[in-house]
Amino acid sequence: MKLAIVQFKPRKGEVEANLAALGDVFAQLAAEEKPYDLIVFPEAALTGYFLEGAVYELAFSTNTLAERLAQLWRERAPAKRLKPVDVAIGYYENDGGTYHNSAMYLQITPERHEVVHVHRKMFLPTYGVFDEERFLSRGRRLQAFDTRFGRMALLICEDMWHALMPTIAAIKGARALIVPSASPGRGIEGRDGELESVRYWHELLHATAVEHGVFIFYAGLAGFEGGKGMTGSSRAVDPRGATLAEAPALGTCIIRADIDFGEVDLARASLPLLGDLGAVLPDLLLDDELLPALARERP
Amino acid sequence: MSVATLPVIDAAPSVPSLVIDCALTAEWLEAFLRDELIERRGVKSAVVGLSGGVDSAVTAFLCARALGPEHLWTIRMPYRTSSAGSLSDAQLVIDALGCQARTIDISGAVDGYLQHEPDADPRRRGNIMARTRMIVLFDQSSKLDALPIGTGNKTERLLGYFTWHADDSPPVNPLGDLFKTQVWALARYLGVPPSIVDKAPSADLEADQTDEGDLGITYAKADAILSLMLLGYDDARTVARGFTPEEVRLVRRRVDGTHWKRHLPTTAMLSNTAINEFYLRPVDY
């Protein structure tokens, strides 16, 4: 599978200009001889992340956005229009008046396009600089889904910060996690010359890939939004935790990688943690102290 | 039989650090300035008021790196009682950067008003000077098709040690999330002339005035206390980390008494569409 992770920088709220820029990316990718199979974009890729009340003006219906993206691909990538291509992208979704921070996995074929899966962000950060749940509703279910390359799951930004989320995705059969993200950079102590928030992402992606034997395709939004600098730091990580490619925190770029999903089987054979988890997790979940502990008001 | 003594490894105390990676910080702030001015607003040039102090010097150095010295306009705005050292220190910055420079004496403008208010105390006079400088910076920006850049640091913003709608008024500020001691570190990294970094900081509104004299505490202590306070440490925990109760109280009183200075004016809310209460749009929308 030939993969592109696009570290994209939208202009705030300028959807048509951003779609045109995304079309330029399609054209650039289509100019390569070997066709791309999967193109991954960040969270809120076509609007910018911090929208506050403007989210209600800028959210897309899933079908409308899918149609626009398919049309854009056919217009801007005519040389590749006879090949199928898959696109994963984060966007603000208007579902009949209920608004979500969502990501879709879209397959575009010469004849038609199909929304393979929509994931609605479940963990909406609403603290400090973040205010998502003031404006958005959270998703209610984490699903893995089948693609022509194998089973995958979408996790949006903070979804990934809760260890249970990639765990459930892996248990549900995901062999790759696609992580569209928008991460405002912070922490200038500079261990390893990186922002603290970037370093934490690196550790998280590495540890998660190793624990579950999954590929992780992390696409970070780029650019400054009202003083808050989004750390692109896009990254492809293999099922042994090795970073295949990483992008800088600042600026836009494309990560290109050839992915062999057979690596997942090999990684899990040598480190069978996911299998171990399957054996032990029922005991952990059926522990009769667990739900009462969750339900109990803390003293 | 002798008993083996196991080596003991002491854990470091868990305290927030004020140490910064200056190269990383400078790179980030330069990208911020380019993004805010050139990419977002299509403005190539910046106007910085040079006081001779370290904050405006660091701001000027960052602007010169981000935009090129030919796109940096520095303005010195002395009042007739300003110290000669402020002017000459500002000149060191101009010489080091090779940027555009101009000196505009604000004495006429300030005194033109003060002749009607001869009894104004030093605090009022200082505020009038600061607000006059704000007028000059905005007007020069308009003339030069440039953007005024703010120089206020996090310490003075938190302590309320600035003139409201004057020092804090420029639309873009690279230093506002850096404590004063972090600005000093960045200044040394950027090569700001040592005489500027090492001198006692002063608003230079009155003779022999120093910031630390005005504030009643050193910046080193204020920054350490502020960083703990912002992370939620209460006064007892802060005192336990080596500060006197008086120092901690002084800092907390200044912060608690100046929250209004870090906000836009208080507006009476009358509707379901009140601006910034219900009608919420980000600054870059």
Interface residues (C-beta under 8 A of the other chain):
Chain A: K12 G13 G48 F50 L51 E52 G53 A54 G185 I188 E189 G190 G193 E194 L195 G223 F224 E225 G226 G227 G229 L250
Chain B: S17 V19 I20 D21 A23 L24 T25 E27 W28 A31 F32 D35 E36 E39 R40 F278 Y279 L280 R281 P282 V283 D284 Y285
